[in-house]
Amino acid sequence: MSAIAPILLTAGGTGGHMFPAEALAAALLKRGRRVMLVTDKRGQGFGDRLPEVETRRIAAGALAGKRLADRLSGLMRLAQGYFEARKIVRAARPALAVGFGGYASVPAMLAASHARVPLLLHEQNAVMGRANRLLAGRAQRIATCFEQVGALSAAGRKHAVLTGNPVRPAIAALSHSTYVAPAPGGVLELLVIGGSQGARILSQVIPAALEKLGAPERARLRLAQQCRAEDLDAVAATYRKLGFAAELKPFFADMPARLARVHLMIARSGASTVAELQAAGRPAILVPYRFAADDHQTANARAMAEAGAAWVMTESEFTPEALAQRLTALLVHPEQLAAAAAASRRLAHVDAAERLADLAESLAPQSAGKEAA
């Protein structure tokens, strides 16, 4: 084995956890560090993007759920994952373990802690996730993406360091672009994003809101909308009835280009979406997903709104009438968009990956790790 101890990264299989792990891995590799990833069976790893990173998969399960049988099953999978992770930690002897949340991170971080490996947590949301809460008392440092993080204990706050949430390089590059609000009477570029799978409520409310706008206001909108595949036909039919041309797709692969030209985004408020809005310096109407764990999307959205960077509409508030009123007000007062864009930009940490790498290196000795207990 190499004399250089690796830095072990561990994350749940979803993109919100996996992307910041990938960004840190890339930054550390550029610095000559050795990196390995531990994730669950869902985790696709970093694929061909970072072939230098060895990926190991372990069992994991959630402790949530209404049925006792489901919780017990999750606990058993976590126990299995712990013993699998302990073997990995003993063999690799990492200099540092970095957890990005998701229940897959719990077994690996516990195994590392028991082997006396320093721990660093990265929390993407404005409310600390359940997995990170389980581990917070063991961590030497907790990297955060918001000034205030709910469910973080007083002891945890003493170890917190604001680094931000890494975004894709192409979106980070938008931090150098200038936001230009629509001219009075001009066209407003509107982008609707519902997350990786779309959001049904957006497909229901937004077409109905456009029906309620006057024809002159509707003519000033240029809309690109992500829709669930099963909603596309119904949304398209509404727009055809209005004589309104909109670009509808289940997925937009060119988000950096779209963010560069958009005046306003309507979206959920997951951590990655919020970080990308901040990096690009774009305003948004945020509609938090009400079933998100611990209502963390509402906390993310409120943090943006309190800074003046967004308007929050809960699912109960997100009605066609209310959205039509908001869009009309922004068409009449485009200076509000410019002010929100500037506020969003002020929240950005476009160097988040490098800040996180600096923090990791401050905790990770350069020499080979000690024999695990």
N, C-alpha and C positions, 0 to 999 in steps of 0.2 A: 504493500500500500504506500501511496505517496506520503512523504514526510510532512506535507502541508495538510493540516486538518481541514476538512470541508466545513462550510457553513450549511446547515441543514434548514431547508425551508419546508413548511408544512401548511397545507391549506385544503379546505373542502373543495369539491369538484366544480362548484359554480363559478361563473366568470367574475363575479364581484369579489371573490376571494382569490381566484387564480391570477387575474391580471396584475394586481400589484406585486404578487409573488414573482411573476415573470419579469416585471420591470426591475425589481431588485436584483434578480438573478443576472439579468443583462448588465446592470451597473457593476455588480461585483466581479463578473467575468472579465470585464474591461480592466479592472484593477488587479487582475491576476489571481483572484481568489478561486478556490475550488468550491463548487456548489452542487448540492444534491437536493432532490425534492421527494417528500413523502406525502402521498395523497390517498384518497379512497378509490374504490373500484370505478366510480363515476369519473374521476379525474382523468382528463385526456393528457395531462402533462403539458409540456411546451411544444410537443411535436418536433417538426424539423426546424423550428425557429431557433432553438437553443440545443443542438444535439450534444453539446458538452455536458449537459446536466443529466446525471443519472436519476431516473425516476423509479421509485419503489411504491407499491400499493399495499395498503393494509385494510383490514376490516374496520368499519365504523358504523355507528347508528345513532339516531337522535333519541334523546330522553323525553321528548315531547310526545303528545298524543293523548287522546282521551281514554283509551283502553289500557288497563294495567298490563295486559299481555304485550302490547306494542312497546310500552316503556321497558318491560323486562327484556324483550328481544333486543331493543337498542342497547341496553346495558350489557348484555352478553356479547354483542358484537364489539362494543367498546373494549371490553375485557380482552377479547381475542386480539383486537388491534393493538392493545398495550403490549402483549407478549410478543407480537410480531415486530412492533416498533422497538422493543427493548433489544432484540437481536440485531436490528439494523444499527441502533446507537452503539452497541458494544463493538460491532465490527468497524464502524466508520469513525468512532471517537471524534465527533464534531467539536469545533471550537465554539460554536454558538448555534442555538436553535431559534428560528424565527417563525412565529405562528401568525397566520392571517385569518383565523376564524374558521367557522364550520366545524362540525363535530369530528371530522377526520383529523383535525389538528390536535384534539385532546390527547389521544393515546401517545402520539409522538412527542408532544411537549411534556407530558408526565414522565415518559421514559427518559427524556433528556434531563429533566429536573432531578430525577432519582439518580442519574449518573453524574450529577453535579456539573452539568453543562449550563452556562449562562443562558437566560431566556429573554427574548425580545418579542413583544406582541405588537401587531399592527391592527388598529381598529379603524375601519373605513367609515363607520356611521356616527351620527350624533348621539346614539344610544349604544352603549357597549353590548355586543352580542353575547349570547348565553355561553358559548364555548370560551370566549375570552374572559368572561366573568369568572368561570371556574378556574382559570389559570392566572388571573391577575395578581394574586397574592404571591405567586412564585416568580414573577417577572422582575428582572433588573430594570427594564425600561418598557414603557408603553408608548408607542408612536401613535399619534392621533391626527385626525383630518379636520377637526373642528375645535374652536377655542374652548367650548364647553361640551363635555361628553356625559350624558346621563348614565346612571347606574355604575359610575366609576366611583369607588370609595375614596374617602379622604386620603387614605394611605396610598391608593393607586394614583391619585392626582399628584402626589409628590414625585412619582416616577414618570409622569407623562411628559412627552416632548412633542410639540406640534411639528409634524413633517409634511402633512398633506397626503393626498392620494395620487399616486402616479397615473398619468394618462398616456395614451399612445403618442409617439413622437410627432406624428403628423398633426395631431390636435394641439400638442404643446406648442408647436410652431405658430399656431394661430394667435398666441399671446402677443405677437409683434404686429398683428393686423389692427386696423382701425375700424371701429364700429361706426357706421353712418346710418342714422335713423332715416326713415322714409321722409321724403320731402312733403310739405303740405299738399294734400290732394294726390300724393303719389302712391305707388304700389307698396304694399306691405308683404314681405316674404314670410310665410308662416310654415313651420315644420312641426309635424305631429309625430311623436315617437312613443310607442307603448311598451318599450322593453323588448327583450329578445323574442318574445312570443306575441307582441302586440297587446292591446288592452281593449276588451269589449266595450267598456263604458265610453272610451274615446270614440269608437266607431258609432256609438248610438247618439251621443250628445253633440258632437261637433257638426255632423250634417244637419241636425235639427236646429242648432244655433244659427247656422248659415241661412237656413230658411227664414229665420226671424229677422235677419238683417234686411235693411232696405237694399234695393238693387244698386244704388250708387256705392254704398259701403261694400257690398259683395264684389263689385267690379274692381275694387281696389286691392282685393286679396289674391295672392298667388300661393296656392296650397300644395304641399307635398305631404302625404299622410301614410304612415305605416298602419296597415290593418291586418288582423288575423285573416288567414286564407278563407275561412268560412264566412267572414263578414264582407269580403270584397264586393260581391255582387250587389248586396243590399246598399252599401255605401255608394257604389258607382251609380246605382239606379236613382238615388236621391239627388245626386249632383247632376245627372242628365236631366231630370225633371226641372231643376233650377236653371238649366243652361249654363252650368258652372263647370269650367275645366279644372280638374284636379289630377295630380299625379298620385296614384295609389299603388302601393307595393307591400308585400308581406315583410320585406326586409330591404333596408338601404345599405349597400356595401360601401358607399362613398361618403360616409358621415363627415370626414374632415372638410370635403368640398362643400357639403351642404351647410355645415356650421359656419363656414367662411362667409356665406352670402345671406344667411337667414337674419331676419329682424326680430323674430319672436318664436320661441318654441313652446309647445304644449306637450307635457310629458309626465311620466311618473317621476318619483324623486329617490330612486336608488342611488347608492353612493357613487357609482361610476358615472351616471348621468349628471349628477350635481358637479362632480369634479371636471367633467368635460365642458359643462356650461361655464364654469369659473375660468378654466384655462382659455377658452375662446372669448370670454367676456361677452356673453350673450344673455339677454333677459329671458324669463320663462314664466308661463303659467304652470304651476306644479299641482298635480292631482295625486296625492299619496295613495298608495295601495293600502286599503284599510285592514287587510289581513296580514300585512308584513309583521314579522316577529317583533314583539314589544313595540309595535307601532313606530319602528325606527324611521320609516319614510316620512311620517309627519314631522318628526324631530329634524330630519334633514331639510325638509321644505321650510319649516319655521325659521331655521337658522339663516337660510337664504332670504326669506321675507324680512326678518328683523334687520338684516344688513341693507335692505332696499333693493335687492337683486332679483326678486321674484314676487309673484302674487300667488298665494296659496288658495286652492279651492278644494275642500274635502269632497269626498264622493257625494255626500248629501247636499253640499252647496253647488256642486258641478251640474247645474241644470242648463238647458238650452237658453232660457231667459237670462240667467246670470252671466253665462259666457258671452251671449250676444251683447249685453250691456258693457262688459269688460272690453270686448274687441272694439266696440263703437267708441268708447272713451279713449282707447289707445290710438285709433285712427284720427280722432280729433286733436289729441295731445301727444304727438310722437316724441316730444321732449321727455315724456315719462319713460319711454323706451330707452332713450339715450342715457338717462340718469341710472336706470336699472342695469344697463350694460356696463357702465363704469363701476357700479357697486359690485357687480359680479366679478369683474376683472380684479378688483382690489382683494377679493377673497382667494385668488388663485395662488397655488404653489406649484408652478410649472417645473421646478427643480426638485419635486418630491422624491423621485427615485434616487437622486444624488444625496439628498438629506437623509434618506433612509439608509443608504449605503454608508454614509459617514457614521451614523449612529451604530449600525451593525459592526463596523470595523473598530469602533471605540470599545466594544464589548468583547470582540473576538481576538484572542491571542494569535499571533502568527505561527507559533510552533504547533506541533502535533498535540492532539488532546490527550488527557490523562486516561489511563485505563479505567473503563467504567466499572462501577462497583458491582 
